[in-house]
Amino acid sequence: TGESTPTVTGFFEVTVDGKLVHSKKNGDEFPDTKDKMDKIVEAIQAAK
């Protein structure tokens, strides 16, 4: 499930099982390509 953040930062970050797997703030940009989405999906699948 997703968790809301207390403030709006403008950053898009994806955390899976407590691990940051994608961060717009850290230079990953928005996940708008297949490669970026695959990275996120793989992290989700690995956490199952």
C-alpha positions in Angstrom: 0.0 0.0 0.0 1.1 3.6 -0.5 1.8 5.9 2.3 1.1 9.6 2.1 3.8 12.1 3.0 3.1 14.9 5.4 4.2 17.6 3.0 4.4 18.1 -0.7 8.0 18.2 -1.8 7.7 17.8 -5.6 9.9 14.7 -5.4 8.7 11.4 -6.7 10.1 8.6 -4.6 9.3 4.9 -4.5 10.1 2.9 -1.4 9.6 -0.9 -1.4 9.9 -2.8 1.9 11.7 0.1 3.5 14.2 0.5 0.7 14.3 3.5 -1.6 14.3 2.1 -5.1 13.5 5.2 -7.2 14.0 8.9 -6.4 13.4 11.8 -8.6 15.3 13.9 -6.0 18.4 11.7 -6.5 18.3 12.1 -10.2 16.1 9.2 -11.4 13.6 11.7 -12.8 9.9 10.6 -13.3 9.6 6.9 -14.2 8.3 7.6 -17.7 10.4 4.9 -19.5 10.1 1.1 -19.6 13.6 0.8 -18.0 12.7 3.0 -15.1 9.3 1.2 -14.5 11.0 -2.2 -14.8 13.4 -1.2 -12.0 10.5 -0.4 -9.8 8.5 -3.5 -10.7 11.5 -5.8 -10.1 12.0 -4.3 -6.7 8.3 -5.0 -5.9 8.5 -8.5 -7.1 11.7 -9.2 -5.2 10.0 -8.0 -2.0 7.2 -10.5 -2.3 
